[in-house]
Amino acid sequence: MILKNKNNVETNRYELEISIPADEFEAAIARVFRRESKKISVPGFRKGKAPRSIVERMYGENVFYEDALNDLYPTAVNAALEEAGLEPAGGKIDFDLVSIGKEGAEFKVTLTVKPEVEIGEYKGLKAERGSTEVSDEEINEELNKMAERNARLVEVTGRKSKKGDTVIFDFEGFIDDKPFDGGKAENYTLELGSGSFIPGFEEQMEDKDAGDEFDVNVTFPENYHAEEIKGKPAVFKIKLHEIKEKELPVIDDEFCKDVSEFDTLDELKADIKHKAEHRKEHESEDKVELQLVDQLIDSLKAEIPDVMFETRIDENVRDFDYRLQMQGMTLKDYLKYTGAEEKDFRESFRAQAERQVKLRLALEKIAKLENLYPSEEETEAEYKRLAGVYNVSEAKVKSVIPAYEVKGDLAVGKAMELVKTSAELVDAADAESKTQKNTAKKSTKSASSAKSDAKSDDKPAAKKTSAKSSKAAEKADEKSDKPAAKSSAAKSTAKKAAKKTEDSDK
């Protein structure tokens, strides 16, 4: 392959003129002939046994040119891009054949490439991490949730129904005094306040006694799923059979044995605390990474071609479709059920795609600046990991994912790790305390400034007015200068305090 020319035809779009020498083209033709000859029938020869010269005489000497060029094309373009120092951004590649024959082949490709990228500071970025402490209140809250999940329903006597109760009742609904489909049930169970029924229904089930028969008057919402009854007023005839309430278990050692693998309440509390700390650690890490990512994206300068965003949107849509298929649903079915237009659905991924593309470009730039390229051992280890994740052979993974993609992903991962390990982290509580102190300091300085200004305005001005000589006036002026100087210093300090407050907020 010979890269004859490289032309920048417009921003982020290049035309490459590529030449395939005669010997390379001939070797490709020979490979194609060996592969395709088994399918070729020539009179006087057994199928697949005719010499190449006979086949070319019968079908034309250019019979294998197209297939040979197709075989050479991917490698030739990739080699040309590498020589030109360009990375494809995705999207359509325009192809123009210049010449082809025994002397070789020459063609042009025009494609969009990744943009030139500038990145701001990426080391020593500041981020606030969340607290990983777990309070007794949080532990008790989780215990109460466990008790709620293991509560039993007991029948209520001697009082009326209320929110939170579970009621068992018969109902039949009528619209214009006529029953409608799906509007009738017997011994139906409903937790009042759960929001399971249409608005207004559950509230009218409260303050009733077991055995009561009464009407519930409601109006179906305008967006109700059943076309024939949405927006219409309805009357439900109710017969209330039972009222039940939750009886929570006592949270003690016996409770722990029933609901967990632990024998004592202390053991269960320790486990809850450990899991909560682990969860908060992950949440804190995610919070830090999100802040760092935002800063990297904000510091990125690049004219990003729209095709990169569109390509990423396509990938996100395919990923979504794949997850749907894992659940036994197609994207077409999903759009039908949700009533979404395919164009609008696709557009919903744009903001996410733009962040992903910008972050990738930023991290690729950092990897290049820091020379964070993986070793062959790291690349092989990643192939092995991927094979384990997808439960296929390493050879299969290598056939699907080219090495440059794996190396690129590893380099980006190294870049993100560099950003995180070099970041300056502050605990949320410390950041809040610092902000409060700075705010208080700013208020104090502002008050001091106001007081100084007041002195400056009052005393010197009075002396100037009553001065009977130029000397008195000069002395008054000197005194008026001093408070003014103090005022400026106070304002300057206040501005610095405000700046620190803003920095800590960030």
Order of alpha helices (4+ residues) and beta strands (2+ residues): beta-beta-alpha-alpha-alpha-beta-beta-beta-alpha-beta-beta-beta-beta-beta-alpha-alpha-alpha-alpha-alpha-alpha-alpha-alpha-alpha-beta-alpha-alpha
